Amino acid sequence: MSENKTFGDLINDMSSLDVVTLTGNLTVQVNDVEVASNGNDDGDRPLRFSRIMRELEGRIMKRDSQLSALAATHVSLDKDTVSFVRENLSTDEAIYLNFHNESVKAAGIARAAMADGIAKLLIGNKK
């Protein structure tokens, strides 16, 4: 859990699941990172996946972005689900829709396993 998040934030985040599949072209240049001679990212701004994702999110939100949502799915704790799928998908886009559906399924399984682990921590492993 990050330093700024509380246990309540974790519970709130666990109460829903969102998966959005975007299509388009996006380029992110990571050229301001200095890697130490030992091969580790020891600089002030180490190369980390989370930093790359923040850069991606910043570019996605710009008006001139050439990205568009192909599909979006929201699943609530009680399993109520809302899905959006763009109309008139091409054959190639249908492949991405399959990827989206598999991502929703995998995220749901992972979320359930995480919730089970948290429950076992809080109430113990009673058999």
N, C-alpha and C positions, 0 to 999 in steps of 0.2 A: 504494500500500500504506500502511496507517495506520502511525503512528509506533511503536506498540506491537507490531506484528506482525513476525515474522522471515520470512526466505525459507522456512524449514522449515514455518512456519505456513501460508504460501501453498501449498506443495506438499501439505501435509496436507489443506487445504481443497479443493484441486483433485482429490483422490482420490475424492470422491463428490459427488453432486448431490441436493439435497432440494427438492421443490416441494410446498407445502401450500396447498390452496385452502379458505378458511374462508367460511362464510356467517353471516349474522346482521346485527345492527345495532350499529354502533360509532361513537361521536362523540368526537372529540378537539378540545378547545378550545385554540387557540393565542392566548392573550390577554395574555401577559406579555412580549411582544417589542416593543421600541421601535425603530422605524426612524428613522435619522438624516434630517435635512432634505434631504440629497443623494439620498435614496432607497435608500441602501445599508444593509445590516444591519451597522452598525458597533458595536453595543452589545456588552456582555460575552457575551451569549447570542444570537448571530445566528440568524435563522430558516433552518434548513437541513433538507433532506429527511431526513437521518440522525437528527436530533433528533426529528422528527415520528414516524419509524418506531420509535425507542426508546420514545416515549410510547405508541404503539399496542401494542407488544410488552408493555409493563407492564400495560396494561389487558386484553389478551387473556389473560394468565396469572391474572387474578383469578377467584376461585371463582364470583362472581356474573355473570361474563361471559355474554352471550347469544350467543356465537359458537360454532359447531360446525364440525368438519372435514367437508367434503363429499368431499374426495379428498386423498390424500397419496401421493407417489411418491418412492422412494429409488433412485438409480442409482449403482452402484459403478464404480470405475475399469475393472474387467473387464467392464462392461456388465450384470452381474447386476442385476436390477431387481425391486423389491417395490412393489406398488401397493395402496392401500386405496381403496375407493369405498363410500360409504354406500349401504345397501340402499334399494330402493323410491324411487328419485328421481322427483320430479315432472317434468312437462314443462319447467317453468322451470328446475329444478335441472340438468336434462340439458344446458342451454345452458352452465351453469357448468362442467360436466364437460368439455365441448368446449373451453372456455377453459383449463381445467386442462391438458388434453392438449396444446394448442397451446403453453402456457407451458413444459411439460416439453420439448417439441421445440425451441423457441427457446432455452431455457437450455442444452440439450445442444449445439446448434450454436455458441452463444457460448462455451461451455466448451471445445469442441474447437478453436475458433479461438484462444482464449487459450493453450491448451496448445501449439498449434503455434507461436505467437509466442514463448513462453518457450523452447521447444526450439530455435528458430532463434537466439535470443539466446545460449543456452548452448553450442550446438555449431556455430553458424554456418549459413549458407544454402548447403549443399552440393548441387550439381546433378549 
